[in-house]
């Protein structure tokens, strides 16, 4: 029988507890999907690419945002993306801020019904150079990324309008409340 407060048995239990907490915390950490793990890929703002495209030409980049439009051609698909900052897991953050727009060029065909406007996407590829285009009547210079990998993110579920705990139930009403349209009381005093 061991009765030792500062002894080996207590120290081992503490080590086991610390190891368990570390493993659980590592499991909760955001990780990049395998298709986005390019150690050379840099996360850069689109505004930086527009200001100095020659500095990043040919470099591997990781960019993401929300799809605005998809255009299929014979050999390529062009996806116009409204850039958003990326989270630690590579998913575009939900924010109103955008550093601009960019074009991602994919080899082959991407179905516009799947890659529809409003979906979130993250792209890894090399910067090819600028291409001029229009947003409405505005002349715009798009950085073009030749995509080597991408992730089309699943839509997020809508937020719960009645988060737990449910203090308010819209289907509950007091039958004796005289202000309710179907009240038992015809006249309130």
N, C-alpha and C positions, 0 to 999 in steps of 0.2 A: 504494500500500500504506500503510495507516494503522497505526501502532503508537503508540497513545495510551492510557495507562491511565486517566487522568482526563479524557479528551477527550469529544467529542460522541457517538461511537459507543457508548462504555460507558454514558454517561448515558441514552441512548435505550433501550438494552437493560434497564437498571434500571427506567426508567419503564414499559416494556412488561411487565416482570415484576410490578411493583406493580399495574398496571391489571388484569392477568390474575388475580392473587390477590384483588383487590377484587371483580371480577365473579363469581368462583367462590364467594366467601364470601356475596355477596348472593343467589346462587342457592340456597344452603343455608339461608337464613334462613326462619323460619316466617312464612307470610303468611295473612291471613284469606281465606276463600273470598269470592267476589264477592257472594254473597247476604247475607253478614254485614257488609259494609262500609257501615256507617252512621256517618258522622263524628260525629253527635250522640249515638250510643248510648253509655251509660255501663255499666261493669261494676260491679255493686253486690251486696253480700251480701244474702241473703234475710232474715237477722236484722235488717239495717238497714231493709229494707222493712217488716218486721213492727213494728218499734219506731216508725217515723215514716212511715206511708204517705202522708200529705198532702204531705210534702216532695218526693216523687218522682212524685206523681200526674200523669199525662199526659206524662211524660218518656219519651224513647226509651231503652230498656235492652237490655243484652245479658246473658243468663243461660244457664246450661247445667247439665247433669247427666245422671242416669240415669233412664230412664222407669220409673215404678212401675206405672201403670195408664193405660188409654185408655177413654174413655166417649163414645160417639157419640150425638148427639141429632139432631133433624130438620134444623137449620140449622148446627150447630156440632159440633166435636169438642173434648172436654176431655182434656188430657194432664196427669197428675200426675207431677211431676219431682222427684227427690231432687237438690238443688242440689250442685254441686261447683265448686271454683275452676277457671277457664279458663286454658289455656296461651296462649302468644303467638299461636298459630295458631287460637285460638278453640275448640279441642277440650277437653272436660272432662278434667281431670287425674285419673289413677288415684290416689285417696287414700281413706282411711277417714273423712276429715273431711267434714262437711256442715254448711252454715249453716242448713239447714232444707229445707222443701219449698215448691213453688209450683205453681200451675195455669196452664197455657198454653191459651188458647182460640183455636182455628183455625176459620176459615170453611170450611164444606164437610165432606167425609168424609175421614178418614184410616183406612186399613185396620189394624185391630188385629193382624193377622198380620204386617204389615211393621213397625209401630211397637209392637213387643212389649216386655214388661218386660225390663230389663237392657240395652237399647240406649242408646247415648249420643246426646244431642241438644243442640244449641245454638239458642237462640231469640232473635230481635230483635223487640221490640215495645214497646208503651206500657203503663204500669201503669194498670190500671182501678180497682183498689181491693181491699179485703179481702173474702174470702168464708169463712164458717165451715163446717167439715166435721168429719169424724171419721177418726182413724187408730186402728182397733180401737175401744176404748171411750174413747179420749182425744179431748177437744174440741180442735180445731186451727184456727187462723186462717190461711188461705192467701192470699198475695198473688196477684192474678190479672193475668196479662200477656196482652194481646190481640196475638197474633203477626202480624207483617207479613212475616217471613222466618224460615227455619230451615234447619238442616243436620242430617240424620240421618246420623251417622257410621257408616262400615263397621266391623264388628267387627275388633278387632286379632287377628292370628294368635297362636296359643298360643306361649309361649316354648319354645325348643329345650331339651329336657331334657338334651341332651348338647352344650353349646356348644363351638365350635371352640376349641382343638384337642381331638379326641376321645381322651382318655387312658383312658377306661373304655368297654369294649364289653360289654354284658350278655350277648351271645351267644357270647362267647369263654369257653372253659374249658380248663383244663389236663387232658388226658386221663389224666395220670399222678397227678393229685391224688386221694389216697385218701378225701378228704372229699366228693368229688363223688358224687352218687347213682348214676351210671352208670359208675363207675370200672372200669378194667380189672383193678385189683387187688381181689381179694375181701377180703383181710385186710391190714391195714396193721400194720407192726411198730412 
